[in-house]
């Protein structure tokens, strides 16, 4: 059964005004787009002994909503994703390295400090300011990627780095909002560059 609703001229005006009000209400979200995304500003692979190591600089731009959640004890998680891809003769790339460094950032009101935890190795760092905590997460130095012997010198290798904010790790009531509100789009794009052998 199909229901047809006829709209009179006066009702049309009401629905038009309602639609415009909803549209105008969504416009502020457009201004947030990409303002809070993390950004990989510099990345470099160097030779160190028998290995290649990665160093990278990242900027984390937290929105006001993310800062408010943090101040209220909500932990925030980011994954620094690192891939090393080898271009073969065939159609598909070969993945040589696919790893991630997971950071947990949390504010402890009783101690009045910010805590950064590397979820991989369990290392914990305490800071008196948010900027100092983000500074630790922003600098990756001499992260061991791969042994030189594992690379084919005849094939091009590309490194890719991305910062992914884990919205699924937010408390359940926040998750639906985090998926529609650009203030929670705190991830970066992929940054790619060739490895120089």
C-alpha positions as CSV (number, residue, x, y, z in Angstrom):
1,X,0.0,0.0,0.0
2,X,1.3,3.4,-1.0
3,X,0.4,6.6,0.9
4,X,0.3,9.8,-1.0
5,X,0.5,13.1,0.9
6,X,-0.9,16.1,-0.9
7,X,0.8,19.4,0.2
8,X,-1.2,22.6,0.0
9,X,0.5,25.9,-1.0
10,X,0.8,27.1,2.6
11,X,2.2,23.7,3.6
12,X,4.7,23.9,0.8
13,X,6.0,27.2,2.2
14,X,6.3,25.6,5.7
15,X,8.3,22.6,4.4
16,X,10.5,24.9,2.3
17,X,11.3,27.0,5.3
18,X,11.9,23.9,7.4
19,X,14.3,22.5,4.8
20,X,16.2,25.8,4.6
21,X,16.4,25.9,8.4
22,X,17.9,22.4,8.5
23,X,20.3,23.2,5.7
24,X,21.4,26.4,7.4
25,X,21.8,24.5,10.7
26,X,24.2,22.1,8.9
27,X,26.3,24.9,7.4
28,X,28.6,25.4,10.4
29,X,29.8,21.8,10.0
30,X,31.1,22.7,6.5
31,X,33.6,25.2,8.2
32,X,35.1,22.4,10.3
33,X,36.0,20.1,7.4
34,X,39.7,19.2,7.5
35,X,40.5,21.9,10.1
36,X,41.2,19.3,12.7
37,X,42.8,16.6,10.6
38,X,46.2,15.3,11.7
39,X,48.9,16.0,9.2
40,X,52.2,14.2,8.4
41,X,54.4,17.3,7.7
42,X,57.7,15.5,7.1
43,X,58.9,11.9,6.8
44,X,62.3,10.4,5.9
45,X,63.8,6.9,5.7
46,X,67.5,6.7,6.3
47,X,70.0,3.9,6.5
48,X,71.2,2.8,9.9
49,X,73.6,-0.1,10.0
50,X,71.9,-3.1,8.3
51,X,68.4,-1.5,8.5
52,X,66.3,1.3,7.1
53,X,64.7,3.5,9.8
54,X,61.8,5.9,9.6
55,X,61.6,9.4,11.2
56,X,58.4,11.5,10.8
57,X,56.9,14.7,12.1
58,X,53.2,15.0,12.7
59,X,50.8,17.7,13.7
60,X,47.7,16.8,15.8
61,X,44.9,19.5,15.5
62,X,42.4,18.8,18.2
63,X,38.9,20.3,17.9
64,X,37.2,22.0,20.8
65,X,34.9,18.9,21.1
66,X,37.8,16.6,21.3
67,X,39.5,18.8,23.9
68,X,36.3,18.9,25.9
69,X,35.9,15.1,25.9
70,X,39.6,14.8,26.9
71,X,39.1,17.2,29.8
72,X,36.1,15.1,30.9
73,X,38.3,11.9,31.2
74,X,37.6,10.4,27.7
75,X,40.7,8.7,26.4
76,X,41.5,9.4,22.7
77,X,43.3,6.8,20.5
78,X,45.4,7.3,17.3
79,X,47.1,4.7,15.2
80,X,50.2,5.7,13.3
81,X,50.0,3.3,10.3
82,X,53.2,2.5,8.5
83,X,53.5,0.6,5.2
84,X,56.4,-0.3,3.0
85,X,55.3,-1.3,-0.5
86,X,57.4,-2.8,-3.3
87,X,56.3,-2.2,-6.9
88,X,56.6,-5.6,-8.6
89,X,56.4,-6.4,-12.3
90,X,52.8,-7.5,-12.0
91,X,49.7,-5.5,-11.3
92,X,49.7,-5.6,-7.5
93,X,52.1,-4.1,-5.0
94,X,53.8,-6.4,-2.5
95,X,53.5,-5.3,1.1
96,X,56.9,-5.6,2.9
97,X,55.9,-3.8,6.1
98,X,52.5,-3.2,7.6
99,X,52.6,-2.1,11.2
100,X,51.1,0.6,13.5
101,X,52.0,2.5,16.6
102,X,48.9,3.0,18.8
103,X,48.8,6.0,21.2
104,X,46.4,6.6,24.0
105,X,46.0,10.2,25.2
106,X,44.1,10.8,28.5
107,X,43.7,13.6,31.0
108,X,43.7,12.8,34.7
109,X,41.9,15.5,36.6
110,X,43.0,14.4,40.1
111,X,46.6,14.6,39.1
112,X,46.1,17.5,36.7
113,X,48.2,15.9,34.0
114,X,48.0,14.4,30.6
115,X,49.2,10.9,30.0
116,X,50.4,9.3,26.7
117,X,50.6,5.6,26.6
118,X,52.3,3.7,23.7
119,X,49.9,0.7,23.6
120,X,52.5,-1.4,21.8
121,X,55.3,-1.4,24.3
122,X,53.4,-0.1,27.3
123,X,55.6,3.0,27.8
124,X,53.7,5.7,29.7
125,X,54.7,9.4,29.7
126,X,53.1,12.2,31.9
127,X,52.9,15.8,31.0
128,X,51.6,19.0,32.7
129,X,50.2,20.4,29.4
130,X,48.3,19.1,26.4
131,X,50.8,20.7,24.0
132,X,53.7,18.8,25.6
133,X,51.7,15.5,25.4
134,X,51.0,16.1,21.7
135,X,54.6,17.0,21.1
136,X,55.7,13.5,22.2
137,X,53.2,11.9,19.8
138,X,54.3,14.3,17.0
139,X,57.9,13.1,16.7
140,X,58.7,9.6,15.5
141,X,62.5,9.0,15.5
142,X,64.5,6.1,14.1
143,X,61.7,3.6,13.9
144,X,63.2,0.4,12.6
145,X,61.4,-0.7,9.4
146,X,63.3,-3.4,7.5
147,X,66.6,-5.1,7.0
148,X,68.4,-3.9,3.8
149,X,68.9,-7.5,2.7
150,X,65.1,-8.0,2.5
151,X,64.8,-5.4,-0.3
152,X,65.2,-6.2,-4.0
153,X,67.6,-3.4,-5.3
154,X,66.0,-3.6,-8.7
155,X,62.5,-2.7,-7.5
156,X,61.1,0.6,-6.4
157,X,59.9,0.7,-2.8
158,X,57.4,3.3,-1.5
159,X,56.7,4.2,2.2
160,X,53.2,5.2,3.3
161,X,52.3,6.8,6.6
162,X,48.9,7.7,7.9
163,X,47.5,8.9,11.3
164,X,44.1,7.3,12.0
165,X,41.9,8.5,14.9
166,X,40.0,5.6,16.3
167,X,36.4,6.8,16.7
168,X,35.3,3.2,17.6
169,X,37.3,3.5,20.8
170,X,35.1,6.4,22.0
171,X,32.4,5.8,24.6
172,X,29.3,4.4,23.0
173,X,27.1,7.6,23.4
174,X,29.8,9.6,21.6
175,X,30.3,7.3,18.6
176,X,27.3,8.2,16.5
177,X,28.1,11.9,16.8
178,X,31.8,11.3,16.0
179,X,30.8,9.7,12.7
180,X,28.8,12.7,11.5
181,X,30.5,15.7,13.1
182,X,33.6,16.9,11.3
183,X,35.1,18.1,14.6
184,X,35.8,14.4,15.2
185,X,37.6,13.9,11.8
186,X,41.0,13.8,13.4
187,X,42.8,11.5,10.9
188,X,45.3,12.4,8.3
189,X,45.6,11.4,4.6
190,X,48.2,8.9,3.5
191,X,51.6,10.4,2.9
192,X,53.7,8.5,0.3
193,X,57.3,8.9,-0.8
194,X,59.9,6.6,-2.5
195,X,62.6,4.9,-0.5
196,X,66.1,5.9,-1.7
197,X,68.5,2.9,-1.6
